[in-house]
Amino acid sequence: MNLKTIAVTALTLISYLNTINAMPGAVEVADSVSPGSSAAPIDTVGEPGYMDLEEFVIVQQKKLVESDGAKLTYNVTEDPESGSSNILEILRKVPGVTVDAEDNVKVNGQSSFKILMNNREDPMLKGDLKTVLKSIPASSIKKIEVISEPGAKYEAEGVGGILNIVTDRTQKLSGFMTQLSGWVNAWQAGGYLNSRLKANKVMLDATVSYNNGGIWPRSSTSDSETEDLTGGPNHLLRTHNRVKSGWDYVGVNFNMSWEPDSLNLFTLSGYYSNNRWGNNSWQDRTMFTNDMSVLWSLNRTGKNRGLYNGFGFGASYQHTFGREDHTLVASYEYDLGYNRDNNEYINETLEGESTESPYTRNKEINDYGTHILQVDYSNRFNKHHLLEAGAKFNLNPSNADSRPYFGTNSEDAVMNESLRVKMSQFKDIYAVYGSWSGTFGKWNMKAGVRYEHTRMGLKYKIGEYPDFTTHLNDVVPNAAVSYNITSGSSLRAAYQLRISRPGLGRLNPYVNVLTPGQISYGDPNLKSEKGHNVSLSYSNYDSSKFTGGARLNYRYVSNLINDIIFMKDDILNSTYANIGKGHMVSLDLNCDWNIIPDLRWSVYASTSYGYLKADSEMLKAANSGWQFYGNTNINYRLPCKVRISAYGGFYTPWIDLQGNGTRNGYYYGIGASRAFLKDDALNISINAGNFLPAFRTNGYTQADETVRFSSHSRYRQWNVGLNISFKFGGLKSEVKKTAANIEKESHEGGQNGGGNKS
């Protein structure tokens, strides 16, 4: 049944019901009768010649993947595996997103992207991003959006675009509802409780979630080599690691909305999150001379413990000037969080000559604060033109304290004051934007510009480093034009500028000396990198059977922020620098085929060619290569409320300025779910993935003229899971939200501000 048939049928039904209601002597029909209810419908009395409708059902299956060229949407609620999966597992199936074997996430081939929760940067995503994404249940997610062309309204951060995770609050009846869900699989166990209540014009929503990834700690092994090519006495360092890791997460969210009348809406929200992670490690390190004789060897054990706590609240007010597209929104948000990391290593055995301390420990204490004030105005003053404008103040103070300890054991370890660094960072962003959208027959146009002034810097309270303050002024334009070939198909051309600011972890010049034979530190002189994107896309959603799209994109990034390595004084140095330029051409294809009403198959494929080059006194290097990524999903719905599915994906190694991955990656899985009881109140799902072979290997290399580094890891990949979800009550009316679009600034690197290879 296509959309035209649905519309005609619906209008016919409405006309028929209106005729009945207008008839003399007609008796009111029941307000609602639940499908499958045993309650008999109220009789209706009509004039002779009318015939009762026994049943009227309109069915339209929602697509798993949708795209308009600027934004691609993966509807998680249509994925049968979402019941017992986490967000990181679902991301492996989202077109445009890659998750490698080390759980590093990339968007549109870039590790520098913006990640949002409900159109704003959520403090819950700070700290160890990989662990947090593993901790959030996919059953609480409605959809995941890959926004390649964000427009002027969104903050300019994120060269690769924006990854927006939208939570599921879409139920639409009235009353009270509670949903309880629990899951267990090979990596984790957890659950969440969600309750919603509507009283008059006030709507309340609260969710408590828990996830434990330490019940069955994940184990892995890795081997690495660091080769000094300068001819120094420390020629080759070989390392063997064994690690067991886990996490423990608790999150609480609260939302309230009050709509005193149709023109005004007030909202209030709050949250608390607690995320703990840790690992135990066993490490063997051996140093060889130029003739491959052993210079020294040691065995050491390690413990890493981390904690992130965060809480905050937000409030907003929206006024509508008599029509939906004419609104004024004011919003404020405050967040406070702190991160604690404790890393310690004990040398169990030592043979040969080495200057390494028998016991080392480093304590990292980081505190974050955020104040955001934002005003947004929109006005569609006629059917052709929409204007949007706004301003935003984003203040991000933070503090960091790195404390290194050395000794023979944990009891007599003493902090080395000469290596300690205590500092405060400020990153304040002041932005204004304006955009225009126009519709002229089959043509649609959009243009906008955003100006951002960034004041950022570091002040050292302890540490022999100079304070610095820098001011960045970024003008970020965007423009797009599209032609609607039919009502469901269009051709689109667009230009978008995106920037990537360095995070605190990359700016911090603190020298980490805890790893024997290696030091790492940041660069306080880093500047924002800029990425220019030009794209041409075609999308066709004009058919109920076969839909899809294609996107050709060229990206040029100037002043790339790269992690670089080099040998100096027989020590491996690892740091960051604005060094190099990058070019990438990519072609993305996606399609969704409803073979029959209950059988659907979707495919996504992307191929790209990248060229990176650096030519400076610090580094002269170049790298290029092809990359491919693809995934597929197939879903089948049986008549007995059973849904079965299968998915799989494949990707080739990534490339970087000084290195590249060494192995192809893949994933696959199968799953089934079954609904029970009235209104499908009980849902049970099972899934399994990557079960053969049981272990997988992965690796990468990095090198320059002075050093070569390689690493290979082996880990358990198989996974099986069970999820049980139960809901009761009748509320399915979502907490209303104003049109506020708050994004918070990332305080760390990683997937929010530049990638890492773990």
N, C-alpha and C positions, 0 to 999 in steps of 0.2 A: 504494500500500500504506500503510494508516494504522498508527498506533502499536500499536493493539490487535492487528491482524493480525500485525505483526512480533513482538510479545511471545508470542502463541500459537504461532507457527511456531518461534520460538527455543526455547520450552519443549518442544515436540514433538521438535525435533532433539536437545536435551540428553537427554531421556528415552530416545530411540532409541540414542544413543551409550552411555549408561549401561547399557542392556540388553545391547549388544554386549560391552562390557567385562566384564560379569558372566557371560557365557556360558562354559561349560566348553570348554576348548581354543581359546579365542579368541586370536588373535595380535595383539600391539600394533600400532596404526596409527602411521604416521610422525608425528613431532611437528609438522612443518609442511612444506607444499609450496607454494612461491611460485606465485601465479597466473601461468599461462603458462609454467611451468617444463617442460622436456622430461623431467625425471626422472619415472620411472614410480612410482606410489604402491605402497606395500607391500601385498601381498595380505592379505586377511582371510578367515578360515575360520569359517563360521557354521553353525548348524543348518539343515536344510532348512526352507524356508518363509520365509526372510529374503531380502530383495532389497537389493543394494548401491545406494547413492546415487551416481550419477555426478558430480553437481555440485549444490551448494547455495549460493546467493548471496542475501544480504540487502542491499538497496540503500536508503539513505535520504539524500536530498540535503539538505545543510545550507543553512539560510536565509541570505541575504545580510544581512538586517536583522532583529533580534529586539528585543523590548521587553517589559518588565513594568510600565511606568508610572513606575517609579523610575529605571530605567537602560535606555538604548538601546544596542544593540551592533551595530556594523558589522563583519562578518566579512571582513577584508581578504583572507584566503586564498581566498575565493570570488570575488574580483574578478580577471578575467583581465588587467586593466591593471596589476596590482600589480607585475608582473615588471620593468617598465622605468619605473616612476614613483617619485616621492618622497612623503613623508608629506603635504606641503603640497598636492600634486595630488590625493591620495586624500581629504583632508579636504573638498575641494570637493564630494564626493559623499556625505558623511556627514550624515544627517538631524540637524537641530538645530545644525549648524555652518555658518557662512558665512565665506567668504574673499573679500574684495573685490579690486578690480583692483590695489590697492597691496599685496596679500598680507597685509593685516591680518585676524586671525582673531577671530571672535566665537562665543560659545557661548550658546545660548538668547537671542540678541539682545543679549548683554552682552559688552563687551570686558574686563570684570573677571571672570576665572575662574581656576581652579587647573588647571595642566597637570602630569600625572604620567606617569612611565614605569614600568610594572609596579607600580602602586599606590604609588609614592613619587616625590617630586620629584627629578629627576635633574639634577645640576650641568651635564650636557652641554647642558641646555636654557637655560642662562644665556647672557649675551652677547646677540648679535643673534639673537633667536628665529626670525625669518623665514628667515635664512640657515641656521640649524641644521636647521629643519624641511625645507628644500629639500635638505639634505645627507644626511639619513637615508633609506636605500632602503626603499621600501614592501615589498619582497620579504622583509625581515627581520621584518615585523610580522604578528602573528596576527590581532588585532582592535583596534578603537578603540571605547572606551566613552564615552558621554555620560551622566554621572551627575547627574541633576537633583535627586535627593534623597539626598545622601551618607550621612546618619545621623551619630550621635554619635561613631562610631569614627574617622571622617575628621576632619582638621583643618578648622576653621571657615572658612578662607580661601576666597574665590571667590564673589562674588555670583551669577554666572551658573551656578555649579555646577562640576563637575570634568570635565576631558577626560583620560581615561586611555588611554595607548598601551601595548598589551601585545605584547611580542615573541614570536616564534614558536619555542617549544621543546616542541612537542607530539608529536613522533614517539615511537613506543612499541614498538620491538623491542629487541634487545640486541646489543652488540658494539662496533664502531667505525664512525663515519660522518664524512665530510668533504663539505662542500658549497661549491662555488666558483661565484660569480655575477659577471657583468660586464654593464654596460649603457652605452648612449650614446644621447643624444637632442639636440634642438636647443639645450639649455641646458647640458648637463653630461655628464660621463663618469665612470665609477667602477666599483667592484666591492667584494665582500666575501668573506672566507673564514671558514668556521665549521667547527670540529672538536669532536667529542664522543667521550669514552672512558669506559667503565665497567669498573672492576676491583674485583671482589668487591662490597663495599658502599660503594665510593667512586665518585662520578660527577664528571667534569670536563667543562667546556664553555668554549671560548674563541672569540672572534670578533674579526676585524680588518676594518675597513671603511674605504673611501676614496672620496671624491667630489670632483670638480674642476668647479667652475662658472666657471672663468676661461679655459677653452680657447676658448670662443666667448662673449665678454662680452656680456651683455644690454644693449642700448642703449634709451634712452628720452629723450623731450623733454617739457618742461613750461613753462607760462606762468602767471604769477601777477600779481595787482594788489593793492596795498595803498593804500587811499584814506583820507586824513585828513579826517574830517568836522567837525573843530573849527575849520577856517578857517586853520590854520597855513600857513607858506610852503612846506613840503614836502607838497604836495597829493596827488600820485599817484606811486607807485613801480611801474614795470613791470619784470618780470624774465623773462628767457628762459634756460632751462637745457638743456644736453645732457649726458647722463650715460651712462657705460659702467661696468658693475659685474660683479663675480665673487666667487668664494670658493674655498677649498681646505680640505677637512676630512679628518681622520684620527681614528679612534676604535678603542680596544681595550677589550674587556670579558672578564673572567674570572670563572667561577663554579665552586664546588666544594661538594659535599654528601657527608656521611658519616652513614649510618644504622646504628649498631652493633646495634640491635635494633628491634623494631616500635614501641617506646614513646619512643624518643629520636632526635632528628635535629639535626645540626650543619651549619651552612652558612657559607661564606666567599666573599666576592666582592670584586672590585677593578676599577678602570677607569682609563683615561687618555684624554683627548680634546684635540685641537688643532684649532682652527677659526680660519682667517684669512679676512678679507674686505677688500674695497677697491673704490674707484671713482675714476675720473677724470672731472672735470666742466669744462664751459666755460659761462660765465655772462655775460650782458649785462644791465646794470642802468641804468635811466634814471629820473631824478627830474624831475617836472613841477611847475610852480607852479600857482596858482589859475587863471591865464589859459592854461594848457596850454603855456607856453613851457618849453624845456628848461633846468633849473637845473644839472644835471650828468649825465654819463653815463660809465660805465666798463665795461670788459671784463676779466674775470679768469678765471684757470684755477685749478682746485682739485684736491687729492688727499686722499683719505681712506683710511687704512690702519688696520685693526683686528686684534687677536689675542686669542683666549681660550684659555688652557691650564687644564686641571683634572685632578685625580686624587683618588682616594679609595679607601677600603676599608670593608667592613662585615662583621659577624659576628652570628650569631643562634643561639639554642638553643631547641628546642621539645620539650616533654615532654607526652606523651599519657597520660592517666590511665585507660587501659584501653578507652576508646572515642573515636571520632573527634571528637565535639563537646565533649569535656572536655579542654582543653589550656591550657598555660601557656607563653608565649613571651617571651623576653628578647632584646633586640637592641641593638646599638650601631653607629653609623656616623660616620665622620670624612671630611670633604671639605676640599680646599684648591684654590683657583683664583685666577687673576689675569687681568685684562682690561686691554689697552692700546689706546688710540685716539689717532691722530695726524691732525689736520685742518689743512691749510695752504691758503692762498689767495694768489695773486700777481696784482696789478693790472697787466695788460698795457698798457692805454691808459686815459687819464683826460682828460675834457674838462669844463670848467667848474670851479666851486668845490665842493670836497668835503674833509672832514676825515679821510677814510678813509686808513689807513696803506697804503703800497704793498705791504707783505707782512705777513700775519698767520698765526699758527700756534697751535694749542691742543693740548696733550698731556694726555690723561686717563690716570691710573694708578689702577686699582682692584684691591684684593686682598680675597678672601673666605675665610672659614673657617666650618665648621659642625661642631658636636658634637651628636649625637642619641642619647639613651638612652630606651628605650621598653620597657614591660612590658604585655602583654595577657593577659587571662584570659577563658576562655569555658567555660560549663558548661550542657549541656542535661540538667537533672536529672530530667526525665521527657519524655514525648512531646509535652507541651503547652507547656513553658516553656523558654526559652533566655535565660541571663543572660550579659552581656559587660561587662567593666570593664577599665580600664587607666589608665596614667599615662605622660606624655611630658615630657621636658626637651629643649628645642630652643634651643641657643645659637648665635647668628649674629653674630660680630664681623666687621667689614669696615673697610677704609681707602680713602680717596679723595684724590687729589692732582690739582688742575686748574692747569695752568701755561700762561698766555697769553704769547705772544711777538709783538713788533712790530718792524718795521724796513723797510729798503728792499729787502732780499733775505734769503735763508735764512742767508747767512754773517754778516751784521751784526745779525740780529734779537736783541733783548734781552728777557728775561722781565720783565714788569711786576709787581714784587713787590706793589704795592698791590692788584692784581686777583687775585693767586694765593690759592687756598684749599686748605688741607690739613687733613683732618679724619679722625676715626674715628667709626664708627657702631656701635651695639650694638642688637640686637633679640633679646631673650631671651623665649622663650615657655614657660610652665609650664602644663601641662594635665592634667586628669583627666576621665574620662568613665564613664558607665554606661548600659547600654541593656537593654531587655527585649523579647523577642519571644514572642508567644503564638499558639497554634493551637487553635481550638475548632470542630471540625467544618469548615464551609465558611468560617468567619471567621478572618482573620489580623490580628493587631494588633502594632504596634511603637511603642515610645516610648523616648526617650533624652534625655540632657542632657549637655552638655559645658561645662566651665568652663575658660576660658583667661585667664591673667594675663600681660600683655605689658609688659615693661620695655624701652623703646626711647628712643634719643636720639642726639645728636651732640656731639662734643667737638672744638673747633677748635684745631689746633696752629699754623696760619697763617691769618690772615684776621680782619677786624674784625667778627666775629659772636659773639653770646652763646651759650655752651653751653646745652643744655637736656636735660632728662630728663622723660619722661612715662610714666605708668602707666595701662594700659588693663585693665579688668576686664569680660570678656564672658561672659555666660551664654547658651549657644546650645542651645535646645531643638528637638526634632523629634518628630513623632507621625504615625502613619499607620494606617489601617484599610482592609482589603480584604475583599471577599466573592467567593469562587470560585463563579461561576455554574455552570461545568462544570469538568472537570479541566484544561482548557486556556484558559478565559476567566475574567476577573475584573474587578471594579469596585473602584477604589481612590481614597481621599481622603487628603490629606496636608497637613501644615504643616511648613515648614522655614525656619530662620533662617540666613543666611550673612553673613559680614563681609568687608570688603576693607581691608587695611592699606596705607598709602602706602609705596612703595618709596623707596630712597635717591635715585633720580633726581628724584623729586618733592619730597623733603624738602630737598635740597641748595640753599641760598640763593645759591650761586655765580652771578654774573651773566655770561652769555655775550654778548660784544660783537663776535663775529667776523663777524656778518652786518650789512652796512651798513644803517643806518636801523632796526635791530631789536635788541632785547635779550630774553633769556629767562632765567628763574631759577625755583627751587623755593620751597616754603613750609615751613619747619621746624615750623610749628604745626599741620600737618594731623593729623586724627584719623581713625580707622577709620570707614568707612561701613558701614551695616547694611541688609540686604535681607530683607524678609519675603515668603515665597512660600506661597500657598495653591493647591492643585491638585486637580482631579478627573480621573481617567483611566480609560479602558476599554481592555482588551487582549483579543484573541481569537486564540489559537494552537491552537485545537481541531481545525483542519482541515489536511490535508496539501496542500490546493489553494490556499486563500485565507486569509491571515492578516493581522492589522493591529491598529491601535489608534488611540485619540484621547486628547488631553490638553488640558484647559482650565486655564489658569494665570493667577493674578493676582499681580503683584509690586509691592511698595511699598519704595522705597529712600529712607531718610532720610539727611540730611547727605551728599549726593552730592559726590564729588571730581570737579571739572570743570577742564578746561583753559580758561582765559579769556584774552581779548586786550583791550587798550584802548590809546588814544593818550595819551601824557604827554610834554610838552616836545618835541613833534614827533618822538617816537620810539615805535615800536610795541613795547608790552610784552606778553610772553607768560609766563604763570605758572599756578599751580594754586591751588584753594581749595575748602574744604568749603562748598559754596554750592549750595543748591537741593534740591528733592525730586522724586522721579520715580515715576510710576504707569505700569504697562503690563499690558494684558490680551492674552493670546495663545491661539491655538487651533492645535494641531499634529495633523496626520493622517498616518499612514503605513500602507501596505499592501504585501503581498508575494503575488504570484499565480503559482503553478506551473501554467502553462497546460497543459503536458504535462510528463512527467518530465524532459525535456531543455531545456525552454524556460521561463524565469522572467522576470517583470516586476515591478519594485518602484517605488513612487511615494511621495514625501514632500512635504508642503505645510504651510506655516506662515504664518499671518497674525496681525498684532498691531497694537495701537494704543497709542501712548505719549504721555504728557503730562509735560513737564518745566517746572519753574518755580523761579526764584530771586528773592528779594525782600530785598535787603540794601543797605547803603551802597556796597559794592563793585560790585554788579551787580544790575540789575533787568531780568529777561528771562524769556520764556516761549516754549516751542516744543511743537508736537504734530504728529502725523501717523500715517498708516498705513504699515506695512511688510509686504512679502510675500516669501517665499522658497520655492522648490520645486525638486526635482530628481527625475530618473527614471533607472532603469537597466534594461536588458534584456540577458539572457545566454542564449545558445543553445549547446548541446553537441552536436557532430556525432559520428557513430559512429566516425570515424577519429581519435579523440583530439584533435580540433580544437575549441577553444572560441572563439566570437566574441561580441562585446558592443558595446553602444552606450550612451552616457549623455549627459545634458544637464541644465542647471540655469538658473534665472533668479532674480534678486533685485532689489528696488527700493532706492532710496537710503536710507541711514541718516539718523537725526536725532540732534542733540545740542542742548545748552542754547542755544548761540549759533550753531549752524550746521546744515548738512545736506549730504549728497551731492547731486550734480546730475544724475547719469546712472544709468540702469538697468544692471545687470550680467548677464552670461550666460556660459556655458561649455558645451562639448560635445566629444565624442570618440568614436572607434571603435577597436577593437582585436581581435587574434586571437592565439591561442597554440596550440602543438602539442607534444605529448609524444612522446619517442622512447626507444628502447632498453628493456631489461628494467626493470621496476619504475618506469618513467617517469623514468629517471635523467637524461635530457637534456630540457630544456624550452626552447623558443624562442618568444618573443613579440614582436609588433610593435604599435605604436599610433600614432595621429595625433589631434590635437585642435586646435580653434580655428583651423582653417586658412583660413577665409574669414569676414570680411576679414582680411588679414594684419596690420593694425594696429588698435588699439582706443584709444578716448579715455575718460578718466575725470576727475571733478572734484568739488570741494566748495566751499562758501562758509561764512564765519564773520563775524559782525558784532555790534557793539553801537552805542550812541549816538555813540561817538567815532571808530569805525573800521570799515571794511569790507574784508575780505580774501577773495580768490577764487583758486582754482588749478585748472588743467586740464592733464592729462598725456596723452601719446601714446606708445604703446610697441608693440613687436612681440609678438604673442600666439601665433602658430602654433607647433606643436610636433609632432615626429615622434620615435619612439624604437624601439630594438631592445634586447632583453635575452636573454642566453644563460646558462642555469644548468645546472650539472652536479653530481651527487652520487654518491658511491661509499661502500661500506661498509654495515654492517647496523645501526648503533646508531640507535635512535629512542626512547631512554628519556630523558626530560627531567631536567635538574638539579632535584632536589627543592628546594622552598622551604618555609621555615616560614611560619606564618600572620602573621609580622611585617608590619605595614603602615606603613612609614616614609615620611613626607613631609618634605621640607626646605623651609625658608622661602625665598621669592624675594627677591633683593637688589635687583631692578630693577623698574621699572614695565613698561609695555607690556602684552602679553597676560596676563602673570602677575599684574599688580597694578594694572591700569587701562589702558585702551587709548590708542592714539595713531592719528593719521591718516596717519602717515608723512610 
